[in-house]
């Protein structure tokens, strides 16, 4: 096993709420209106300082997708997932993109998203209408 190098971001960035490892730049957010099990999520074009889990097929509100869960390299916390592929033509834009669940990250100002306990949706990725 090699040594893990952590990338430090400059500017306005999101970080892991558990260990403050830098994850993604604000400018790389494609959408702030995705949903996950615990509430809202961000769709990022790219993120850093993550590892990936096993590839799996997951049924989401927008159809079947092939995804891998993503984890913080600093503390191992599950942060969200990466889209490997989408079966629906209209969802192909998600391929190679990342979901960071808002309750797992700190915003650029260090603020944390509060989870409402009544939110318990199955694996979801639908954008708010």
N, C-alpha and C positions, 0 to 999 in steps of 0.2 A: 504494500500500500504506500502510495506516495504522499508527500506532504501537501496539504491543502493550502492554497494561497487565496487570500481574501482580497477582493477588489474594493477600493475605497472610491466612492462616487463624489463628484463635486457639483455643487448647485443644489437645486431643489430635488430631494430624493425621498423615497419610502424605505423603511427599514423594518427588520423583524422586531416585533413587540417584546420578545423574550430576551434577546441578546443584543439588539440594536445593530446587527449586521446589515450593511447596505444592500438593497435589493433592486431598486429600479428608479429611474429618473422620471420626474413628473411629465416631461416632454414625450416620454415613450408610452403614455397611457392613450389607448385607442378609444376606450369607453369606460365610464364610471357607473354604468347602469345595468350591470349584470347581476344575477342572483346566484346565491349558493345556499347550502344548508342552513347557515347561520346568519343570513341577511345579504347585504350587498357585497359586490366584488368588483375588482378592476380588471379590465382586459389590457394587458401590456403587450407591446410589440417585442420587447426584449427585457430580460432581467438577468441579474448576475448573482453569484454566490449561492447557487442552488445545486442540489443533486436530484436525480430523478429515480422514481421507483419503477416497478414492473408495468409494462404496457398492458392495458386492458380495454375491453369494449364496455362502454357505459351509456345507458339510455338516459338522455337528458330531455328537458322540456322541448328542445329544438331538434330532437331526433338522436339517432345513434352516432356516437363519436368514439374514436380510438384515442385514449388519453394516457398520460403517465402522471402520477402525483409528483409534486415538487416539494423539496424539503430544504430548510436553511442549513448551509454548511457550518454555521457557527454553533447551533444548538440542536439541530435535527428536527425541529418543529415542522409539522406539515403546514405548508403555506397555501396550497391550492393545487392547480394542475396545469399541464401543458397539453394542447391539442396536437395530436399526431396526424389525425385525419378526421374527416366528416363525411358521412354517407350522402347527406342531402346537398344538392348542388348549391343551394342558397347559403349553405353554412361553410363552404370551402374557404372563405376568407379567414377562418379561425385557425387553419392549419399552421403550425409553428408558433402560435401565439400562446400567451401565458395568462392564467387567471390567478390573481392574488386575492384571497379572501380578506375583506376589510378588517374583520375582527382579529386578524393575525398580524397586522402591520401597523406601524406608526406613520402618520402623515409627515409631510415636510416640516411642519411646525412642531413635531413631537407629539401631536394629539393622537388619541386612540379612539377608534370607532367602538361604540358600546353595543353589545349584542342584546337584542330584545329576546327574552326567553321564550316567547310564544312563537318565534320564527323557527320552524323545523320542517324544511322542505326537503324532498328527496333531491338527489344530485340534479342540479339545475344550472342552466346557463342562459336562460332567456333574458333578453333585455326588457326593461320596463317599457310598457307602451305609453 
